[in-house]
Amino acid sequence: MNHRNPARWKARQHGLSKRCSWRKVHLAYDESTHQILAMSLTNNDIDDASILEPLLEQIPLPIAKVAADGVYDRQKVYDSPQKRQIQALIFIKHDSSEHYCCFYRQ
């Protein structure tokens, strides 16, 4: 038995397992009306923060603020709204498993 790499031992003993993959739906919505303004469907290997720019590009309305949870706490998430004069509000809650991203109209 290889104690250094149990995954390799498991693969030798039982064969390689099929990797699980899934799709993620990213929604941008107006917090006051709950109307969906933009949507993006990605593979599980795309990080959530990289989807903000494509979501913003889909919204023709003027946006005042972007609110998101800690998953979106990346520099590119702050840079993208700033180019459009949009305020980015990132709510970091370490004890929560909820993820959200919403937009406030100007």
Backbone as CSV, one residue per row, in Angstrom:
resi,resn,N_x,N_y,N_z,CA_x,CA_y,CA_z,C_x,C_y,C_z
1,MET,0.837,-1.173,0.000,0.000,0.000,0.000,0.886,1.242,0.000
2,ASN,0.523,2.207,-0.804,1.259,3.465,-0.870,0.643,4.431,0.131
3,HIS,1.328,4.679,1.226,0.789,5.562,2.262,0.900,7.026,1.881
4,ARG,1.755,7.322,0.927,1.941,8.718,0.543,0.835,9.238,-0.358
5,ASN,0.233,8.365,-1.125,-0.814,8.814,-2.047,-1.953,7.792,-2.052
6,PRO,-2.908,7.935,-1.132,-4.002,6.972,-1.062,-4.884,6.970,-2.307
7,ALA,-4.966,8.072,-3.007,-5.782,8.137,-4.223,-5.188,7.224,-5.300
8,ARG,-3.855,7.189,-5.412,-3.198,6.336,-6.393,-3.425,4.862,-6.058
9,TRP,-3.338,4.525,-4.751,-3.595,3.143,-4.333,-5.034,2.744,-4.661
10,LYS,-5.976,3.625,-4.379,-7.386,3.337,-4.672,-7.596,3.119,-6.162
11,ALA,-6.949,3.917,-6.996,-7.083,3.772,-8.450,-6.520,2.424,-8.913
12,ARG,-5.390,1.997,-8.336,-4.821,0.691,-8.701,-5.726,-0.448,-8.263
13,GLN,-6.300,-0.342,-7.094,-7.126,-1.414,-6.546,-8.498,-1.503,-7.207
14,HIS,-9.104,-0.346,-7.469,-10.502,-0.318,-7.905,-10.709,0.258,-9.303
15,GLY,-9.666,0.720,-9.920,-9.792,1.359,-11.226,-10.094,2.842,-11.066
16,LEU,-9.858,3.564,-12.130,-10.101,5.009,-12.089,-11.598,5.290,-12.022
17,SER,-11.964,6.228,-11.184,-13.380,6.585,-11.079,-13.697,7.683,-12.086
18,LYS,-14.939,7.715,-12.497,-15.372,8.771,-13.413,-15.525,10.050,-12.615
19,ARG,-15.018,11.112,-13.178,-15.112,12.399,-12.506,-16.512,12.945,-12.593
20,CYS,-16.965,13.466,-11.504,-18.277,14.097,-11.458,-18.132,15.535,-11.976
21,SER,-19.012,15.950,-12.822,-18.992,17.349,-13.235,-20.420,17.860,-13.236
22,TRP,-20.550,19.146,-13.119,-21.872,19.747,-13.067,-21.830,21.103,-13.732
23,ARG,-22.971,21.703,-13.873,-23.117,23.040,-14.446,-23.548,23.993,-13.341
24,LYS,-23.116,25.242,-13.475,-23.533,26.274,-12.535,-24.311,27.338,-13.299
25,VAL,-25.412,27.760,-12.736,-26.206,28.845,-13.308,-25.928,30.087,-12.473
26,HIS,-25.454,31.131,-13.123,-25.174,32.406,-12.470,-26.275,33.372,-12.876
27,LEU,-26.938,33.951,-11.893,-28.028,34.881,-12.161,-27.686,36.251,-11.608
28,ALA,-28.062,37.278,-12.344,-28.003,38.655,-11.865,-29.440,39.139,-11.833
29,TYR,-29.856,39.671,-10.701,-31.241,40.110,-10.588,-31.334,41.453,-9.887
30,ASP,-32.435,42.124,-10.125,-32.726,43.393,-9.480,-33.285,43.074,-8.102
31,GLU,-32.632,43.575,-7.062,-33.044,43.217,-5.708,-34.425,43.762,-5.355
32,SER,-34.803,44.887,-5.898,-36.105,45.469,-5.542,-37.269,44.780,-6.254
33,THR,-37.082,44.376,-7.500,-38.179,43.759,-8.262,-38.041,42.243,-8.375
34,HIS,-36.874,41.710,-8.041,-36.549,40.283,-8.180,-36.610,39.825,-9.640
35,GLN,-36.507,40.748,-10.554,-36.479,40.424,-11.982,-35.068,39.978,-12.368
36,ILE,-34.977,38.866,-13.100,-33.680,38.384,-13.575,-33.228,39.279,-14.725
37,LEU,-32.025,39.836,-14.589,-31.490,40.755,-15.589,-30.472,40.089,-16.511
38,ALA,-29.781,39.066,-16.008,-28.763,38.376,-16.810,-28.573,36.971,-16.265
39,MET,-28.091,36.083,-17.156,-27.865,34.698,-16.764,-26.656,34.160,-17.516
40,SER,-25.920,33.279,-16.851,-24.785,32.622,-17.485,-24.715,31.192,-16.967
41,LEU,-24.453,30.250,-17.873,-24.316,28.840,-17.530,-22.862,28.439,-17.767
42,THR,-22.210,27.890,-16.733,-20.799,27.532,-16.852,-20.560,26.111,-16.357
43,ASN,-19.373,25.596,-16.672,-18.924,24.323,-16.126,-18.477,24.535,-14.693
44,ASN,-18.237,23.449,-13.986,-17.815,23.562,-12.601,-16.376,24.045,-12.447
45,ASP,-15.591,24.088,-13.529,-14.201,24.526,-13.418,-14.020,26.036,-13.585
46,ILE,-15.094,26.772,-13.781,-15.036,28.232,-13.911,-15.317,28.853,-12.552
47,ASP,-14.432,29.751,-12.101,-14.672,30.369,-10.795,-15.757,31.445,-10.908
48,ASP,-16.502,31.615,-9.841,-17.653,32.513,-9.832,-17.269,33.965,-10.125
49,ALA,-16.128,34.393,-9.625,-15.725,35.788,-9.780,-15.503,36.177,-11.240
50,SER,-15.105,35.235,-12.082,-14.843,35.562,-13.485,-16.127,35.751,-14.297
51,ILE,-17.274,35.460,-13.729,-18.541,35.560,-14.440,-19.174,36.937,-14.302
52,LEU,-18.704,37.740,-13.375,-19.325,39.055,-13.160,-19.276,39.930,-14.403
53,GLU,-18.137,40.003,-15.061,-18.000,40.836,-16.267,-19.001,40.429,-17.357
54,PRO,-19.118,39.136,-17.717,-20.125,38.756,-18.715,-21.564,39.063,-18.275
55,LEU,-21.843,38.947,-16.982,-23.185,39.292,-16.502,-23.453,40.786,-16.668
56,LEU,-22.474,41.609,-16.325,-22.643,43.064,-16.476,-22.854,43.458,-17.933
57,GLU,-22.165,42.777,-18.842,-22.295,43.097,-20.266,-23.688,42.789,-20.806
58,GLN,-24.412,41.869,-20.169,-25.752,41.509,-20.618,-26.828,42.502,-20.182
59,ILE,-26.515,43.375,-19.237,-27.530,44.258,-18.652,-27.491,45.618,-19.335
60,PRO,-28.569,45.987,-20.055,-28.585,47.273,-20.746,-28.973,48.434,-19.826
61,LEU,-29.504,48.145,-18.663,-29.974,49.179,-17.743,-28.815,49.805,-16.979
62,PRO,-28.975,51.057,-16.541,-27.941,51.635,-15.671,-27.973,50.941,-14.303
63,ILE,-26.814,50.648,-13.765,-26.691,49.931,-12.498,-25.962,50.831,-11.508
64,ALA,-26.479,50.930,-10.289,-25.850,51.758,-9.259,-24.880,50.944,-8.412
65,LYS,-25.300,49.733,-8.007,-24.487,48.918,-7.111,-24.548,47.458,-7.530
66,VAL,-23.472,46.748,-7.238,-23.422,45.301,-7.392,-23.164,44.740,-6.004
67,ALA,-24.025,43.821,-5.552,-23.844,43.192,-4.244,-23.594,41.703,-4.452
68,ALA,-22.643,41.168,-3.720,-22.310,39.751,-3.853,-21.757,39.243,-2.530
69,ASP,-21.641,37.933,-2.412,-21.086,37.361,-1.193,-19.577,37.184,-1.336
70,GLY,-18.976,36.573,-0.335,-17.525,36.448,-0.261,-16.883,35.663,-1.381
71,VAL,-17.628,34.813,-2.088,-17.075,34.075,-3.223,-16.568,35.048,-4.286
72,TYR,-17.190,36.197,-4.372,-16.839,37.199,-5.366,-15.771,38.172,-4.867
73,ASP,-15.176,37.936,-3.721,-14.180,38.840,-3.150,-12.838,38.638,-3.841
74,ARG,-12.739,39.142,-5.071,-11.525,39.080,-5.882,-11.292,40.474,-6.475
75,GLN,-10.055,40.781,-6.773,-9.732,42.105,-7.298,-10.464,42.395,-8.594
76,LYS,-10.601,41.385,-9.475,-11.274,41.633,-10.756,-12.753,41.960,-10.571
77,VAL,-13.340,41.513,-9.478,-14.738,41.847,-9.198,-14.873,43.316,-8.824
78,TYR,-13.886,43.878,-8.172,-13.917,45.302,-7.842,-13.563,46.158,-9.052
79,ASP,-12.649,45.671,-9.894,-12.202,46.455,-11.053,-13.284,46.590,-12.120
80,SER,-13.998,45.520,-12.396,-14.995,45.509,-13.459,-16.124,46.518,-13.222
81,PRO,-16.765,46.543,-12.056,-17.799,47.558,-11.828,-17.232,48.973,-11.775
82,GLN,-16.019,49.107,-11.266,-15.426,50.442,-11.150,-15.256,51.090,-12.521
83,LYS,-14.955,50.301,-13.560,-14.837,50.831,-14.918,-16.149,51.433,-15.390
84,ARG,-17.268,50.919,-14.878,-18.605,51.380,-15.274,-19.217,52.335,-14.253
85,GLN,-18.430,52.816,-13.295,-18.892,53.687,-12.218,-20.017,53.015,-11.411
86,ILE,-19.836,51.741,-11.101,-20.774,50.968,-10.302,-20.092,50.643,-8.979
87,GLN,-20.820,50.814,-7.888,-20.280,50.500,-6.575,-20.383,48.998,-6.326
88,ALA,-19.288,48.371,-5.903,-19.275,46.934,-5.596,-19.382,46.745,-4.092
89,LEU,-20.382,45.999,-3.666,-20.579,45.666,-2.257,-20.405,44.165,-2.097
90,ILE,-19.341,43.751,-1.438,-19.061,42.336,-1.236,-19.297,42.018,0.241
91,PHE,-20.230,41.134,0.497,-20.576,40.743,1.868,-19.871,39.433,2.196
92,ILE,-18.947,39.496,3.135,-18.172,38.321,3.494,-18.725,37.765,4.808
93,LYS,-19.307,36.572,4.725,-19.829,35.880,5.893,-19.181,34.502,5.926
94,HIS,-18.299,34.288,6.842,-17.550,33.029,6.894,-18.405,31.849,7.359
95,ASP,-19.517,32.116,8.029,-20.341,31.033,8.558,-21.551,30.723,7.686
96,SER,-21.602,31.272,6.471,-22.764,31.083,5.619,-22.396,30.297,4.372
97,SER,-23.319,29.470,3.916,-23.100,28.732,2.674,-23.920,29.321,1.533
98,GLU,-24.632,30.425,1.791,-25.448,31.044,0.751,-24.576,31.928,-0.137
99,HIS,-24.820,31.855,-1.440,-24.104,32.686,-2.397,-25.138,33.488,-3.175
100,TYR,-24.914,34.774,-3.332,-25.852,35.577,-4.090,-25.124,36.713,-4.786
101,CYS,-25.742,37.220,-5.798,-25.219,38.363,-6.513,-26.418,39.135,-7.024
102,CYS,-26.579,40.357,-6.612,-27.732,41.132,-7.071,-27.285,42.529,-7.487
103,PHE,-28.142,43.198,-8.249,-27.819,44.491,-8.826,-28.868,45.513,-8.386
104,TYR,-28.432,46.724,-8.136,-29.334,47.824,-7.766,-29.385,48.799,-8.924
105,ARG,-30.580,49.167,-9.336,-30.711,50.129,-10.440,-30.381,51.526,-9.959
106,GLN,-29.893,52.346,-10.897,-29.588,53.741,-10.561,-30.845,54.559,-10.559
